[in-house]
Amino acid sequence: MNSTMMDSPLTITALLRRGARVFAGSEVITCEGEASRHARFGDVAERTQRLAAALQALGVKQDDRVGTLSWNHQEHLEAYFAVPCMGAVLHTLNLRLPPHQLAQIINHAGDRVIIVDDSLVPLLAAVKPHLRTVEHVVVVGAGDASALAASPSFDWPDIDERSTAAMCYTTGTTGDPKGVAYSHRAVYLHCFAIWGAFRIDDTERILTIVPMFHVNAWGIPYAAWMVGADLLMPSRFLQPQVLCNFIQSERPTFTGGVPTILGGVLQYVLANGSDISSLKRAVCGGSAVPASLITAYRDKLGIECIQAWGMTETSPIGTIALPPKGTPADREMDYRSTTGRSVPGVELRIIDEDGSEVPADGESVGEIEVRGPWITASYYNAEAPEKFHDGWLRTGDVGHIDAKGFVQITDRSKDVIKSGGEWISSVELETLLLGHPAVADAAVIGVPDEKWQERPLAAVVLKEGATATPDELRSFLGSKVARWWLPERWAFVDELPKTSVGKQDKKLMRALYAEGKYPVVELAAAPR
Ligand code: ADP
């Protein structure tokens, strides 16, 4: 029997209409350094129509890709709505990529127009000679651009919810960057997942620290708009000092960021005493969140720091780590420090090397696979059969799951350390090391070893003025992990290489180690 329910399309246009109608008075606030710029959702929605009209006048049609090379600010949000709602595809470009990779991605996506911040024009200029498909560049700057639009109104077309709304490329640490194409339907449903998982509403003021070129800023801008939360955009002012000033003056209640940025804010506040007491909650993910960061946020700042997991391919929300009902306060960290449980809409399983599902015993390790309406089913114009398994996405993350559904990522499959036939979790060693007061940054990689095939090497950056010896750090780890996990090889370095999205570049680290670039201190093996 056919249902009689309305077949309302799940589109970004529906989200746009809702925010504009129901929350016309909510605000988008852009940091401009010393000052902030305020706009109401109603005005933003009107400017969105002008932008769509301007893009149409440039010849942008259905399915055309429109790139954005931009910081987080009001104008970027306007592109977030104008481009998909006119039926075109928003392609956010990572401004931290090297020019040759940026050119490769723009060419691969076939972007026809690029919207660029005036501050990023030099970057685009470096790339431009290599671009094959770009016909127009729209520069966003301080001037009044409203005259660009022939008309202040634009009739949003009806859009098939399965058509592509936006694209984002993976950072390509293992191969060429691959494009993920998000449908309107996926973005819409993902918004509901964010709403539920982050429990946000119009009483919040949400600071979007995650760049809008990184998995749509975790979907936060669309979700905030849908629920009428004020959006605070830091633009290019991401250094802890300016960010803290922005927080102090605009008083956000909620934010999301990667551990490095949230760690930087913590250090700054502890050293300089900024008042960021308006913040009540901070979602953190993108790489493993050290338990020490979560407890420092709670104890020193009074902020609930909540771990979540996801990837470009998963829109990105996949899991969130909140303690289950009945957890006594002193056991909460047992759950908060994990990768979390899958959010409604996402199915998750862990598959061992033989292709069977591992038991949910909190120990058996395998590759995490996920599926759901906002998980990618393929890559844009690229074959990657190895990334899929019977309709599930192979995440490349390795971990275990317990009977309550809590997942713990222990590694990425390309970074796992197998020593004497047993796994050692680099993620666990790193997050523990980050809890040592002298350690600013740490990465553990597998290096060849005659006896054990592979052993962990710990590369550590010490905090300014701090000292620690390899022996001290190993004893610090000593009581917390199995003895045979303890690294013999230690290297103290000034910095660790990072990818364009700020994650450990372990491929490069392994290459640097192989070239003898790391000053390695070797301790005697700990007795097993
Ligand atoms: P890339 O895959 O290019 O690094 P993504 O932003 O898509 O860029 O990164 C997704 C990956 O980040 C995940 O597959 C996982 O390895 C890591 N990650 C994200 N959140 C967490 C988390 N909470 N704990 C551990 N790893 C995480």
Residues whose N, C-alpha, C, O or C-beta is under 5 A from the ligand:
A	BS01	ADP	T170 T171 G172 C284 G285 G286 S287 A288 V289 A308 W309 G310 M311 T312 E313 T395 D397 I409 R412
